[in-house]
Amino acid sequence: MDTFKNLRIKDNEFKMLSCDYELKRGIIYAFECLYGNDNYLIDNGVGSHVDERAIVFRFGYYFQTFLEHLRPYSYYVVDVEYNRDGSISKRVNGDLKIPDLILHKRGTKDNLLVMEFKTYWNVNNEHEVKEDINELKEITKQIGAYKYRYGLFIVINKDKPLVTVFKNGDYYSGVNERSYFDNKI
């Protein structure tokens, strides 16, 4: 029985992570909870928006809750704004980087997922979007320092997220998402 058959965010709309089914289900579950339980944070009126971090925290909470009962993901930790690489600061091309959310095993080089979020009221900042996309490309390269298996660039829209997946230092998901962001940067 598929416990996700009634989700508002359908699997076929979420063209990503085809080889990692349970991770994908956890991400979809976290979005369902976020949009179902915390819609006030996403759409609480014109010109009156919460900070992106409040949304990222709630997503991270739901994501961790889903994953903590699934092996092998129960050994991973969801951290918000984690800026460390061991005892030094995380850097990409010499610049300090603080990803919005990561899934990793602390104190190791086992980095599974890195996520950057933008809200619909803040996605038009082309400089920030370009920085986040370039960071995801660098941090998902398998020859780099961090070697995250996946990177996600997420736009929190009013009704559902737009997700672009990065793998091996490049876009991984469908053409529609790639075209959208190529036009933005």
N, C-alpha and C positions, 0 to 999 in steps of 0.2 A: 504494500500500500504506500502510495506517495503522499506523505504528510504535507507536501508543498503544493498540492494541486489547486488550492484556493488562493494562492498568493496573488497579490495585485501585480507584482513584478514577475512576469512570466520568464521561464528559462530561455525560450527562443528569442526574447527581446534582449537578453543579457548575453550577448555573443562573446563569451570569454572562458578562459580556463577549462576548455573542453577536456583536458587530460587530468583535471583535479576536481572531480565532482563534489566531494564533501566540502572542500574549501569554497567552491562556488556557492553551494547551498548555504553555508554559513554567512557569506556576504549578502546573499539575497534575504536570508532570515533577518539579519541585522538591519537592512534597509526597510523591510516590512515592519519591524518593530519601531524603527525611527519614525517612519511616516505614519504608522498607526497610533503610536503612543505619544509622540513628541512633535506633532505637526505644528503646534504653537511656535516652536523654535524656528520652523521653516517658513511659516506664512502667518505672521502675527500682525499684519497691517502694513500699509504703505509708509516707507520712510522710518519704520520703527523695527529694526532688525537686531537680533542677538549677534554676538560675535561668533565667527566660524568655529572657534574652539569649543563652544557649548554643544554644537551639533556633532563635531568630531568625537567629543567625549562620549555622548550618548550612543553613537554608532559603535564606538570601541567597546563600550560596556556590553551591548547586545552581542557583538561579534565574539568577545571573550566568553560570554555565558554559553553561547552555542558550542564553541570549540572545546571548552574545558572537559567535556565528556566524551570526546572523540579521539581515539588514538589514530595517528601519531600526533594530532594537533594539541592534545592535552599537555604536551611537554613544551609548547610554545606560549609566549606571553604577548599580549597586545599592549603596546605602550604608545602613549600620546606624546608628541613633541620630544622624542628621545634623541638627544644630541651627542651621544657618546659612541666612540669606537674604542672599546677597552677603557684605558685611562686618559685618552686624548679626545678632543672634539672631532665630530664627524665633519669631513671636508670633501667637497667635490670641486676639482680644478682649482684648489687652493682656497675656495670660499667656504665659510662655515655654513653648514646645512642642518636644518632641524625639520625633518619630515613630520607631516601632520600626524601620521599613525603608521606604526610598523608591527609586523608579526615576526618574532624572532626568538631565539634562545639566548637569553642574556649571558654575557661573558664569553660567548663563542662567536664563530664566524658563520653560524647557521642562520642566515637571513632569508626568510621565506617571502615576505610581502611588504612592500612600502606603498603608502597611499598619500596622495596630495588631494586636498579638497578645495573647491571654490563654490561659493554660493551664487545663485542666479543674480543677486544684486551686486556681485563683485567680480563676475567673470569677464567683464569688459576691460579690466585692467590688463592690457596686452603684455606689458612688461612682466607682471607677476605670472601670467599664464605661460609665457615663453620660458621663464626661469624654472617653473615647476616641471614643464615638459622636458626641458634639457636635463634637469636633475634626474628625472625618472629614466631617461635614456642612459645617462652615465652610471647610475647606481644599479641598473639591471644588467649591465655588461658583465659577462662571465669572466672577463680578463681583468676587471677592476678590483678595487679594494673591498667592496661590499658584497657583490655578487648576489643581490636579491633575485630570487627566482621570478617574481612578478612585481610589476609596478602598476598602480592604478591612478589615473587622473579622473577625479569625480566632480561633476557639476551637480550640486544639489538644486534641482529645479523644484517648482511648487508641487508637482504631482508625482514625479519619480526621477531618479537620478539618471544622468548620462555618464556612462562609464567607458573610458578608453584604457585598454590594457597594453602594457609594455612588457616585452620579454626579450632577452638578449640584446638590449640596447636599442630597440626599435619598436614601432607600433606592432601590435600583435592581433588586435581585434579588427572588426569589420571595416569596410571602406567608408561607410557613412560616418563613423566616429573620426576616422583619419581625416576625411575631407573637412569635417567641421572644425577640427583644430588646426589643420593646415591653413584654413582661411583666417584663423584668429591670430596666427603668429607671423 
